[in-house]
Amino acid sequence: MARKIFVNLPVRDLNASVAFFTSLGFTFNPQFTDDTATCMIVSDDIFVMLLTEAKFKTFTPKEICDARKSTEVLICLSAESRPALDDMVRKAVAAGGTTFSDPQDHGFMYAHSFQDLDGHIWELVYMEEVTAS
């Protein structure tokens, strides 16, 4: 059985975050969605739980990091192609996000990133497949 990952992120406005990530093409599992949380489906094995700050606080006694001022985590997702990667960054900016850094072209690897509405950093990377010679 494949191991699954659930990333939990606090958000200030759950509805705005759902609209933002929906515009990027993500879908949500209604089974794990209510007015305090939603489960964003990244792939068959990767999920992001978007939790209102009040709900997030029930999971930790620590203070919530303001991702607009401090960085606690960098989320990196692979992309299927360079155009798909650039398209997601364009959609993120159009939906109210911001770019985090300039695109980086390392030949075999291409990367770009954006910040979501709450300042969480999403790095996107496309790596060319290496074929054996």
WOQUI-V885143 format. One record per residue. SS is DSSP state (H for helix, E for strand, L for the rest). Layout:
# WOQUI-V885143
SS
SS
This chain:
# WOQUI-V885143
L
L
L
L
E
E
E
E
E
E
E
L
L
H
H
H
H
H
H
H
H
H
H
L
L
L
E
E
E
H
H
H
L
L
L
L
E
E
E
E
E
L
L
L
L
E
E
E
E
E
E
E
H
H
H
H
H
L
L
L
L
L
L
L
L
L
L
L
L
L
L
L
L
E
E
E
E
E
L
L
L
H
H
H
H
H
H
H
H
H
H
H
H
H
L
L
L
E
E
E
E
E
E
E
E
L
L
L
E
E
E
E
E
E
E
L
L
L
L
L
E
E
E
E
E
E
E
L
L
L
L
L
L
